[in-house]
Amino acid sequence: MTIATVGRPRRNRPTDRVNYKLDRDIRGILSRIADRQGRTEGAQVEQMILFYEACQRLNHEGESITMDAINAKINQIWDELIANEESNRS
């Protein structure tokens, strides 16, 4: 098994500012993860939310939770977000 890079696709959607409070040590973990991945903390939070949602959907569907399956599900979720945004503009 190979490990693939899992992440959200490049941003071209509108963003909202979010202020949140984190435990200092958890914030440190987030910061280190973001640094290792070459992301901002905000982009890393987005990636973790997409990763979690993908895992939840795969689990609910009874599918294997592999990195390839997670990445494919993240892309599917992202496509759903774009489709919803486009339908809301119509």
C-alpha positions as CSV (number, residue, x, y, z in Angstrom):
1,M,0.0,0.0,0.0
2,T,1.3,3.4,-0.8
3,I,0.3,6.6,1.0
4,A,-1.1,9.3,-1.2
5,T,-1.2,12.9,-0.4
6,V,-4.7,13.7,0.8
7,G,-6.0,17.2,0.8
8,R,-8.6,19.6,-0.5
9,P,-8.4,20.7,-4.1
10,R,-7.0,24.2,-4.9
11,R,-9.3,26.9,-3.6
12,N,-11.4,28.9,-6.0
13,R,-14.4,29.2,-3.9
14,P,-15.4,32.1,-1.6
15,T,-14.2,32.0,2.0
16,D,-15.5,33.1,5.4
17,R,-13.4,34.3,8.3
18,V,-13.7,32.0,11.3
19,N,-12.4,32.8,14.8
20,Y,-12.0,29.8,17.0
21,K,-10.2,29.0,20.3
22,L,-8.1,25.9,20.6
23,D,-6.2,24.4,23.5
24,R,-2.6,25.7,23.3
25,D,-1.1,22.2,22.8
26,I,-3.7,21.3,20.1
27,R,-2.9,24.5,18.3
28,G,0.7,23.6,18.4
29,I,0.0,20.3,16.8
30,L,-2.1,22.0,14.2
31,S,0.7,24.4,13.5
32,R,3.3,21.7,13.1
33,I,1.0,19.6,10.8
34,A,0.3,22.7,8.6
35,D,4.1,23.5,8.5
36,R,4.9,19.9,7.4
37,Q,2.2,20.0,4.7
38,G,3.1,23.5,3.5
39,R,-0.3,24.8,4.3
40,T,-1.7,27.6,6.4
41,E,-3.5,26.7,9.6
42,G,-6.9,27.6,7.9
43,A,-6.1,25.3,4.9
44,Q,-5.1,22.5,7.3
45,V,-8.3,22.9,9.3
46,E,-10.3,22.6,6.0
47,Q,-8.3,19.5,5.0
48,M,-9.0,17.9,8.4
49,I,-12.7,18.6,8.1
50,L,-12.8,17.1,4.6
51,F,-10.8,14.1,5.8
52,Y,-13.1,13.5,8.7
53,E,-16.2,13.9,6.6
54,A,-14.8,11.5,4.0
55,C,-14.0,8.9,6.7
56,Q,-17.5,9.2,8.2
57,R,-19.2,8.8,4.8
58,L,-17.0,5.8,3.9
59,N,-17.7,4.2,7.3
60,H,-21.5,4.8,6.9
61,E,-21.4,3.2,3.5
62,G,-19.5,0.2,4.9
63,E,-16.5,0.9,2.6
64,S,-12.9,0.3,3.4
65,I,-11.1,3.4,4.7
66,T,-7.9,3.5,2.7
67,M,-6.0,6.6,1.7
68,D,-7.1,6.1,-1.9
69,A,-10.7,5.8,-0.9
70,I,-10.5,8.8,1.4
71,N,-8.9,10.9,-1.4
72,A,-11.6,9.9,-3.9
73,K,-14.3,10.7,-1.3
74,I,-12.7,14.1,-0.6
75,N,-12.8,14.9,-4.3
76,Q,-16.5,13.8,-4.5
77,I,-17.4,16.0,-1.5
78,W,-15.5,18.9,-3.1
79,D,-17.5,18.4,-6.4
80,E,-20.7,18.4,-4.4
81,L,-19.8,21.7,-2.8
82,I,-19.1,23.2,-6.2
83,A,-22.3,21.8,-7.7
84,N,-24.3,23.2,-4.7
85,E,-22.7,26.6,-5.1
86,E,-23.4,26.7,-8.8
87,S,-27.1,25.6,-8.3
88,N,-27.5,28.4,-5.7
89,R,-26.3,31.0,-8.2
90,S,-28.9,29.9,-10.7
